[in-house]
C-alpha cells in the first residue's frame, strides 16, 4: 500500500487520535507517522492539547444540588407551575377526549349519527401523529450520521474536503 | 502514535459511588415530579453537566446558574424524555442548547461591561487534577473562550465528557461530518492560540 501524504495525514489525525477512523486508515496514518517527524510532532501536539483541555474540567461546587432541589420545590409549589401544567396537559387531554368521542361514535353507530370514515381516520391519524412526533423529537438527528456510518468512505471524503455540513 | 483508548467519563472518588446512568425507576419518579428523584439525577450527572457548562462559560457563577437551569428544565420536562436515547444524551443535549444560549447572552452582557475580570474555578480536591496547575487550567479555559461557541462546545463535550462522534452528533443534533469538522477546526484554532499565548501552557505540568 502506498504511503499517505502529509496533507491527508494531518486532516485525518484528529479523528485518528479520537479513535474514530476505520482500522485500515488508522494503520495508514500510523505508517506515515513512523516515517515523518513533522506529522509525528503535529500528532503529539494534538494529543497534548486534548490532555490539557480534558484536565481543565472541574467539579460542581458543594451545595449546588441542594440549591437545585429547593428551586425545583419552589417551582412545583408556585401557582405559575399549575397554570403551566394545565397548559401542557391541555392538548393531550383534548386528544384523549376526541379519541374517546370517536370510539363512542364507532361503538354505538345506531344510537348516534353515523360518522364519516374519513373523519374517524383523521382523528386516529392525529392521535398517531402526536405519538410519532414525540418519537421523532428524539430520533430525528441521527439520519445523516447513519447514512455516513453505512458508508465510511462518505465520512472520509467529508474529512478530506474539510467542509462544514 | 496510536488512537487514545476509550476512557471513563469521570474518574475519582465520586464516580465510584454513582452509576453512569440513572435507573428507569428514578426516571419514572422524576416524571411523576418526585424531588428526591431529581436529587438522584443530580448525583449521577451533576459534575458532568457542571463541567460542560464551565467549559463553555468559563465563569463559575454562570456555570452554576446554567447547571441549575438545566436540571430544573430536566425536572419540568421529564415527561418529554421518551427513552429512545440514553438519558445522559438527552440531558447533555438540554445542557448544550441551554449553555450555548447562555453563552450568547453572556457575550451580549460583556459587550456592555468589560471591566470585570474572568472568574476562575477553584480546583476541586481531586488527585486527577493535580497534574495541571491552577494557572494553566485557567489559561486553557480562557483560551477556549476564543473559539466559536459551537466549536468550543463540541471540543468540551469530546475532551471532558469523552463522547464519541456518534454521541456528539446525537447531543448536538448535527451530522457526524459536522462534528468532525468542528473538532478539526477547533483544535487548529486552539493550538494556534496556545502557541501564540505568552503563558507556559506547552510546558509539562
Boltz contact constraints between the chains, C-beta under 6 A:
constraints:
  - contact:
      token1: [A, 14]
      token2: [B, 183]
      max_distance: 6.0
  - contact:
      token1: [A, 14]
      token2: [B, 184]
      max_distance: 6.0
  - contact:
      token1: [A, 14]
      token2: [B, 187]
      max_distance: 6.0
  - contact:
      token1: [A, 15]
      token2: [B, 180]
      max_distance: 6.0
  - contact:
      token1: [A, 16]
      token2: [B, 3]
      max_distance: 6.0
  - contact:
      token1: [A, 17]
      token2: [B, 3]
      max_distance: 6.0
  - contact:
      token1: [A, 17]
      token2: [B, 4]
      max_distance: 6.0
  - contact:
      token1: [A, 19]
      token2: [B, 3]
      max_distance: 6.0
  - contact:
      token1: [A, 19]
      token2: [B, 4]
      max_distance: 6.0
  - contact:
      token1: [A, 20]
      token2: [B, 165]
      max_distance: 6.0
  - contact:
      token1: [A, 33]
      token2: [B, 1]
      max_distance: 6.0
  - contact:
      token1: [A, 43]
      token2: [B, 1]
      max_distance: 6.0
  - contact:
      token1: [A, 49]
      token2: [B, 191]
      max_distance: 6.0
  - contact:
      token1: [A, 50]
      token2: [B, 159]
      max_distance: 6.0
  - contact:
      token1: [A, 52]
      token2: [B, 140]
      max_distance: 6.0
  - contact:
      token1: [A, 53]
      token2: [B, 159]
      max_distance: 6.0
  - contact:
      token1: [A, 54]
      token2: [B, 159]
      max_distance: 6.0
  - contact:
      token1: [A, 55]
      token2: [B, 132]
      max_distance: 6.0
  - contact:
      token1: [A, 56]
      token2: [B, 137]
      max_distance: 6.0
  - contact:
      token1: [A, 56]
      token2: [B, 140]
      max_distance: 6.0
  - contact:
      token1: [A, 56]
      token2: [B, 141]
      max_distance: 6.0
  - contact:
      token1: [A, 57]
      token2: [B, 51]
      max_distance: 6.0
  - contact:
      token1: [A, 57]
      token2: [B, 160]
      max_distance: 6.0
  - contact:
      token1: [A, 58]
      token2: [B, 54]
      max_distance: 6.0
  - contact:
      token1: [A, 58]
      token2: [B, 121]
      max_distance: 6.0
  - contact:
      token1: [A, 59]
      token2: [B, 47]
      max_distance: 6.0
  - contact:
      token1: [A, 59]
      token2: [B, 124]
      max_distance: 6.0
  - contact:
      token1: [A, 60]
      token2: [B, 46]
      max_distance: 6.0
  - contact:
      token1: [A, 60]
      token2: [B, 47]
      max_distance: 6.0
  - contact:
      token1: [A, 60]
      token2: [B, 50]
      max_distance: 6.0
  - contact:
      token1: [A, 64]
      token2: [B, 64]
      max_distance: 6.0
  - contact:
      token1: [A, 65]
      token2: [B, 42]
      max_distance: 6.0
  - contact:
      token1: [A, 65]
      token2: [B, 46]
      max_distance: 6.0
  - contact:
      token1: [A, 68]
      token2: [B, 42]
      max_distance: 6.0
  - contact:
      token1: [A, 68]
      token2: [B, 68]
      max_distance: 6.0
  - contact:
      token1: [A, 68]
      token2: [B, 71]
      max_distance: 6.0
  - contact:
      token1: [A, 69]
      token2: [B, 35]
      max_distance: 6.0
  - contact:
      token1: [A, 69]
      token2: [B, 39]
      max_distance: 6.0
  - contact:
      token1: [A, 71]
      token2: [B, 72]
      max_distance: 6.0
  - contact:
      token1: [A, 72]
      token2: [B, 35]
      max_distance: 6.0
  - contact:
      token1: [A, 72]
      token2: [B, 38]
      max_distance: 6.0
  - contact:
      token1: [A, 72]
      token2: [B, 72]
      max_distance: 6.0
  - contact:
      token1: [A, 72]
      token2: [B, 75]
      max_distance: 6.0
  - contact:
      token1: [A, 73]
      token2: [B, 35]
      max_distance: 6.0
  - contact:
      token1: [A, 134]
      token2: [B, 82]
      max_distance: 6.0
  - contact:
      token1: [A, 138]
      token2: [B, 82]
      max_distance: 6.0
  - contact:
      token1: [A, 138]
      token2: [B, 84]
      max_distance: 6.0
  - contact:
      token1: [A, 138]
      token2: [B, 85]
      max_distance: 6.0
  - contact:
      token1: [A, 139]
      token2: [B, 84]
      max_distance: 6.0
  - contact:
      token1: [A, 141]
      token2: [B, 173]
      max_distance: 6.0
  - contact:
      token1: [A, 144]
      token2: [B, 175]
      max_distance: 6.0
  - contact:
      token1: [A, 145]
      token2: [B, 169]
      max_distance: 6.0
  - contact:
      token1: [A, 145]
      token2: [B, 175]
      max_distance: 6.0
  - contact:
      token1: [A, 145]
      token2: [B, 176]
      max_distance: 6.0
  - contact:
      token1: [A, 148]
      token2: [B, 176]
      max_distance: 6.0
  - contact:
      token1: [A, 158]
      token2: [B, 177]
      max_distance: 6.0
  - contact:
      token1: [A, 159]
      token2: [B, 180]
      max_distance: 6.0
  - contact:
      token1: [A, 164]
      token2: [B, 181]
      max_distance: 6.0
  - contact:
      token1: [A, 165]
      token2: [B, 175]
      max_distance: 6.0
  - contact:
      token1: [A, 165]
      token2: [B, 177]
      max_distance: 6.0
  - contact:
      token1: [A, 165]
      token2: [B, 178]
      max_distance: 6.0
